[in-house]
Amino acid sequence: MSDTNDIELAAVRAGGHTPRGPEGEDLVAAPSLSSVRSYPDLDALDAAMEADPRVYRRHGNETLTMLEKVLATLETPAGGAAPIARATASGQAALLLLVSAAMMSGRRRVVLVRPAYGGTETLLLGPLGALGISTTLVDLPPPPSVCDIGSMVGAVMDRDVAVVVAEIVTNPLLGIVDVPAVATAAHQAGALCVVDSTLTTPFLFQPLAFGADAVMHSLTKHLGGHSDVLGGVAVASVDSEIGDWLDGHCRALGAVLGPFDAWLTLRGLRTAPLRVKRGTATAAALASALADHPAVAAIHHPGAGGGGDAALAARLLPRGGGPMLSVDLRGGRSAAGRLIRALAGIRLAPSLGDVSTTVSHPASTSHRHLGPQARQSLGISDGLLRFSIGIEEEEVVRAELTTALDAAG
Ligand SMILES: Cc1ncc(COP(=O)(O)O)c(C=O)c1O
């Protein structure tokens, strides 16, 4: 597995029975909702307890297993074995599982490459900080500055760092992180590297093939794709300690995705390759089309950041940088407000990955907790809007954005 076509095929054909099923079988398997199974006698119960995790839904569920199998396939590197994938109640829960797994080493520090999703920082500095786990932040310089992220991470490593966490495409400035360099710096210090691949999806980037030890996604975003699911997935290779830990402890920790959410995610996955391809192409076209608009101070798009960004994009993201586009407006928060009010159909919603194009204002939502000074040093201005590009025709989105940019200026 891992050929792009195979990965896309696995997603498109997700959620169905095998093609060799008996005549008349449903094309799409119904969600298995029961939280427990019943047995005719104690012998049958004993046999099930030994061999069948579906006895109780937290341990096993047909719909969940179907989803986890597909998600594992999507993250299988070329020529490699399928990893362990465990679907969780949210993206946050997936990160919590992976950081907990990394703590098996007895080490107690996390290194987080920023900018990153605000909730990641909140989880690490809030509840995990209260448990005695410390986090060191490594800040990428605001674009278009370039940096040697491997050396920056290497400089803060010591024998207490259990794991380095990074997003391949950073949120919300859409810079590209050199994952192989981060993984090397982590490994040289005996630590693990976890990549949040939510913004890129497995159709554009497979972290395990680039040195990461584990991957997480928020299924709430592009993979679910319809803004009707909250979910996550944690993935690690089978022959790694982190994979063993996931396999052994994930269910006991209880952060399991419900079967109906798993079923909706399977439905979303079937169109994910098409949606991501279309949004990626439109986002790239809009990045060049809107760059010279007088209301725009800067456009952020993976690979368009200047410096070594294009070379990094060619090396890590040859199939495109994903369906995200951030626009920094000259007029700050008031210009952002005017633009949002002038949008005809694109809606303001603090998430991403919907079928249709949505916009978020990171300073008000995902990065609100940072405060103005930290936002400014990371390059997240009050005039920054982050668009998640949907499947609408490119010219429709372009016309709507151009009209709104005119109003913002
Ligand atoms: C990049 C990224 N990672 C993780 C998360 C957390 O996902 P969830 O909201 O499903 O917990 C989000 C949510 O916005 C995100 O954008």
The ligand as a MOL file (V3000), in Angstrom:
LIG
                    3D

  0  0  0     0  0            999 V3000
M  V30 BEGIN CTAB
M  V30 COUNTS 16 16 0 0 0
M  V30 BEGIN ATOM
M  V30 1 C -4.7040 21.1230 13.3810 0
M  V30 2 C -5.6690 20.6710 14.4310 0
M  V30 3 N -5.3250 19.6600 15.2310 0
M  V30 4 C -6.1600 19.2130 16.2010 0
M  V30 5 C -7.3910 19.7840 16.4050 0
M  V30 6 C -8.2810 19.2680 17.5130 0
M  V30 7 O -9.2960 18.5100 16.9560 0
M  V30 8 P -10.7110 18.2630 17.6880 0
M  V30 9 O -11.4250 19.5660 17.7010 0
M  V30 10 O -11.3360 17.2030 16.8530 0
M  V30 11 O -10.4040 17.7990 19.0670 0
M  V30 12 C -7.8060 20.8460 15.5830 0
M  V30 13 C -9.1100 21.4890 15.7800 0
M  V30 14 O -9.4100 22.5280 15.2530 0
M  V30 15 C -6.9160 21.2950 14.5630 0
M  V30 16 O -7.2490 22.3190 13.7520 0
M  V30 END ATOM
M  V30 BEGIN BOND
M  V30 1 1 1 2
M  V30 2 1 2 3
M  V30 3 2 2 15
M  V30 4 2 3 4
M  V30 5 1 4 5
M  V30 6 1 5 6
M  V30 7 2 5 12
M  V30 8 1 6 7
M  V30 9 1 7 8
M  V30 10 2 8 9
M  V30 11 1 8 10
M  V30 12 1 8 11
M  V30 13 1 12 13
M  V30 14 1 12 15
M  V30 15 2 13 14
M  V30 16 1 15 16
M  V30 END BOND
M  V30 END CTAB
M  END
